[in-house]
Amino acid sequence: MHRFEEVFRRPAFIAFTVAGDPDYATSLLSAQTIIRSGADILELGIPFSDPVGDGPVIQRADERALCAGATTDTAFELVREVRKESDVPIVLLVYCNTVFARGPERFYREAKQAGVDGILIVDMPVEEADLVMEHATETGIAPIFTVTPTTPSERVKQIADMAGGFLYLVSLSGVTGKRTTLSDAALPLIQRVREETTMPLALGFGIATETHARQAVAAGVDGVIVGSAIVEIVERYAGDAETLERELSDYIARMKAAVVDAGRVR
């Protein structure tokens, strides 16, 4: 059974961090703490110089990681190190340039060897996905795609037919970043996509609080994705490993509990 199938038997909490932010050692500590604190899936962003889909918090994380020398090799090494103690699914979030600079065949092969389960090429439209689908199939790495509030229903079907693992629902029109309330577009998006596919649906962008997580799970998603709120904790406490571990662990545990609780009552 694929790791994703096991995870999505119940609502899952998916935690994002940037590989190499602000340095390799702190990034590894963050990833290990996220998993030990209960995250069901680890999403690792490979830092990129022009992350057009990300807001200021993750942009700063990318800059810190790149300044510290993080590369694609850094991300693969981080995955290998995490794999020594955990079997949780690991998803890479990456931009097209990073994949094609290495070559898709090599990128997917090395990702598989490191222990990656899914790859989301965030700026790759589904019409261009044939460029990598062969390698995804050969390696068994799930091709993950995004669906946004403006994605037409017929396109949702096309994306779902090609996707593996889960569909990443973008809750709003805009870039990543914490919001005070769940986007008004989120719940209609969940309902509309659910009518088109039985694939697991995970909602991200703007989610930061336990209330957001409960609302999303109650609306029917199979997973809740949090990025910027976690990256902010890393940014705030990066110079104090003990405090970083404590604050990150507390936040992950609270969000996971909210997802689990909401799943019990829906």
Salt bridges, closest charged atoms under 4 A:
GLU6 OE1 - ARG9 NH1 3.65
ASP21 OD1 - ARG64 NE 2.70
ASP40 OD1 - ARG10 NH2 3.48
ASP40 OD1 - LYS256 NZ 3.39
ASP73 OD1 - ARG102 NH2 2.34
GLU77 OE1 - ARG80 NH2 3.07
GLU81 OE1 - LYS84 NZ 3.11
GLU85 OE1 - ARG36 NH2 2.86
ASP87 OD1 - ARG3 NH2 3.87
GLU105 OE2 - ARG109 NE 3.11
GLU110 OE1 - ARG102 NE 2.65
GLU110 OE2 - ARG106 NE 2.89
ASP117 OD1 - ARG3 NH1 2.66
ASP117 OD2 - ARG83 NH2 2.71
GLU127 OE2 - ARG155 NH1 2.26
GLU138 OE1 - HIS135 ND1 3.99
GLU196 OE1 - LYS157 NZ 3.67
GLU210 OE2 - ARG254 NH1 2.90
ASP222 OD2 - ARG194 NH2 2.64
GLU232 OE1 - LYS178 NZ 3.03
GLU232 OE1 - ARG236 NH2 3.77
GLU235 OE2 - ARG60 NE 2.66
GLU235 OE2 - ARG64 NH1 2.80
ASP250 OD2 - ARG254 NE 3.03
ASP261 OD1 - ARG264 NH1 3.06
